Amino acid sequence: MYARQYGEPYRLGIGRRRRTGRRLPPSAQSVFESFVSEANKTVLHTLDWEQFYVLIRHFSQHRVHCNPDHLKRLLLSVGFREGYADELAGIYLHGRWLLKAFSRRSPDW
């Protein structure tokens, strides 16, 4: 209607609705499920931490797009309490940063 009235070739497009519940790729989902199925959801033990580090490394190596807020929502959805999920999301972010920093290191390190 605007284009006809003013002789302008503009069109209004309405994009698709974004999904609010983003999903992980199948391999990342498998690693996540492996971690949460065995993890103590109140306090992680040594083996739980190892699995969490495996999750961080897998997400980093496979360039899984999962920011800390998304990970926190995933952890909350499987029974982690909010404060602990928030803490793990922060540790996840630091782990991703460390792996990114060390992947760029110079050969003389």
C-alpha positions as CSV (number, residue, x, y, z in Angstrom):
1,M,0.0,0.0,0.0
2,Y,2.9,2.4,0.9
3,A,4.7,1.5,-2.3
4,R,1.7,2.4,-4.4
5,Q,0.8,5.6,-2.5
6,Y,4.4,7.0,-2.5
7,G,5.9,5.3,-5.5
8,E,8.6,3.7,-3.4
9,P,9.7,0.1,-4.0
10,Y,9.8,-0.8,-0.3
11,R,8.4,-4.0,1.1
12,L,8.0,-5.0,4.7
13,G,9.0,-8.6,5.4
14,I,8.3,-10.4,8.6
15,G,11.0,-13.0,9.4
16,R,10.4,-16.4,10.9
17,R,9.9,-16.6,14.6
18,R,13.1,-17.7,16.4
19,R,13.0,-20.8,18.5
20,T,13.4,-19.9,22.2
21,G,14.6,-23.3,23.2
22,R,17.8,-23.7,21.1
23,R,19.0,-27.3,20.9
24,L,22.5,-28.7,21.0
25,P,23.9,-30.6,18.0
26,P,23.5,-34.4,18.5
27,S,27.1,-35.1,19.5
28,A,27.1,-32.2,22.0
29,Q,23.7,-33.3,23.4
30,S,25.2,-36.7,24.0
31,V,28.2,-35.3,25.9
32,F,25.8,-33.0,27.9
33,E,23.5,-36.0,28.8
34,S,26.5,-38.1,29.7
35,F,27.6,-35.3,32.1
36,V,24.3,-34.6,33.7
37,S,23.2,-38.3,34.0
38,E,26.1,-39.1,36.4
39,A,26.7,-35.7,38.0
40,N,25.8,-34.9,41.6
41,K,23.6,-31.9,41.0
42,T,24.4,-30.2,44.4
43,V,28.2,-30.5,44.5
44,L,30.3,-32.0,41.8
45,H,32.8,-34.7,42.7
46,T,36.2,-35.3,41.1
47,L,34.8,-37.6,38.3
48,D,31.9,-35.1,37.7
49,W,34.5,-32.3,37.2
50,E,36.3,-34.5,34.7
51,Q,33.1,-35.0,32.7
52,F,32.4,-31.3,32.9
53,Y,35.9,-30.6,31.4
54,V,35.2,-33.1,28.7
55,L,32.0,-31.2,27.9
56,I,33.9,-27.9,27.7
57,R,36.6,-29.4,25.5
58,H,34.0,-31.1,23.2
59,F,32.0,-27.9,22.8
60,S,35.2,-25.9,22.1
61,Q,36.6,-28.4,19.6
62,H,33.3,-28.8,17.7
63,R,32.5,-25.1,17.9
64,V,29.2,-25.7,19.6
65,H,27.3,-22.4,19.9
66,C,26.4,-22.5,23.5
67,N,26.8,-19.4,25.6
68,P,26.9,-19.5,29.4
69,D,23.2,-18.4,29.6
70,H,22.1,-21.2,27.4
71,L,24.2,-23.7,29.4
72,K,22.7,-22.4,32.6
73,R,19.1,-22.9,31.2
74,L,20.1,-26.4,30.2
75,L,21.5,-27.2,33.6
76,L,18.4,-25.8,35.3
77,S,16.1,-27.9,33.1
78,V,17.8,-31.1,34.3
79,G,17.6,-30.3,38.0
80,F,20.6,-28.1,39.0
81,R,19.8,-25.4,41.4
82,E,20.0,-21.8,40.1
83,G,23.1,-20.6,42.0
84,Y,25.1,-23.8,41.1
85,A,24.0,-23.7,37.5
86,D,25.2,-20.0,37.3
87,E,28.5,-21.0,38.9
88,L,29.0,-23.8,36.4
89,A,28.1,-21.5,33.5
90,G,30.8,-19.1,34.6
91,I,33.4,-21.9,34.9
92,Y,32.3,-23.0,31.4
93,L,32.9,-19.6,30.0
94,H,36.4,-19.4,31.5
95,G,37.2,-22.9,30.2
96,R,36.2,-21.9,26.7
97,W,38.3,-18.7,26.9
98,L,41.3,-20.7,28.1
99,L,41.0,-23.2,25.3
100,K,40.7,-20.4,22.8
101,A,43.7,-18.6,24.2
102,F,45.9,-21.8,24.1
103,S,44.8,-22.7,20.6
104,R,46.5,-19.5,19.4
105,R,49.7,-19.9,21.4
106,S,53.0,-19.3,19.8
107,P,55.3,-22.4,19.0
108,D,57.9,-21.2,21.6
109,W,55.7,-21.7,24.6
